[in-house]
């Protein structure tokens, strides 16, 4: 019978997006634990187990759902059910960005590490349209100190040949789909050359457009550390890939989930490279890349002492002060539903919280919603008072207690900034 613990025994979260990533994660467990009674408000399905000294809870996005919003929903439910979690790892596949300075190849692993003025992950499709073009806005948090310290330690050990993450791939050897022998050649075309034909292979593509790279002395994956670009669309255009990479001072990988976690969940992103984020991409390398990412994640956890994890704040404690989380994406993809689900979850878990929902599709709508809040709170308002200022002051006062404010349909941050500037 599988060993069964309680919810508070789990201190590490592991989030993945695809079934093949979930399989790789499950195989990295040293011991698998028995399931716990489900929470009626939590739609995640968890795999529980241990890696080294750490008890780990693994969750995967629902089938067919990808993107930053889906990842955020899974993470929010995880931290609500498992209150003792200190941090999470976002582990899976991504599209590599080869460059003269970074020899990223298929099967390699890219880890989101701060640098070049970025926190390790950037959301390249979040911003606003202006007369001069698309203006990217916002900033994502860096990984927590305990994970950055672990990265330093692991990099040093790897450089001294004291650590070999790829040995953990042997745990996948009984599953043929994860074998390196199951994938073909690592072929890279120049960024301006698009795929020819509708198939998954490049038999019709021009061989003269292939980029020839020096053969590695050792045929094994390599880890890379730098900026990961996250967005809600699949990147499969080499020219746009290189353009965005240049704009951000060098991006190593593109993926679709990490931006949904970074500002609401202390997190590190680990991606196995399965394609080059261009039109030649296919799924052939996905299992192997999922395996290398999972193997690296396991090795990282093994260099973190459990006593250091216990000294770290829980996710709930780290986010207890007033925090701001943005759910971004195209219209109609479910952002409001994610916020609504979170509001119900907060109210059930924390009945003492007041929940406020205001509309901000325009300054007029924002002011009307603030007026409704002021009415509910029975605020005394003079005719020349700015109702937004009154509501804000009330929320900042002790009388307000604990609250959650959801601002919906924010098409322009200028609406919120304008209120702050007048304050």
Secondary structure, DSSP 4 states (H G I P E B T S, - for coil): ------GGG--EEEEESSHHHHHHHHHH-SEEPPP-PPPTT----EEEEEETTEEEEEEEPPTT--SHHHHHHHHHHHHHH-TT--EEEEEEEEEE--BTTB---TT-EEEE--BTTB-SEEETT-EEEETTEEEE---PPPPPHHHHHHHHHHHHHHHTT---GGGGGGGGTTSGGG-GGGS-----B-TTPPP-SSSSS-TTS-GGGBPP-PPPSS-S--EEEEEEEE-SS----HHHHHHHHHHTT-EEEEESSGGGTTTTS-EEEEEEEEE-SSTT--STTHHHHHHHHHHHHHHHHHTS-HHHHHHSPPHHHHT-S--------STTSSHHHHHHHHHHHHHHH-TT-EEEEEE-SSHHHHHHHHHHHHHHTT----TT--HHHHHHHHHHSGGG-SEEEEEE--S-THHHHHHHHH-
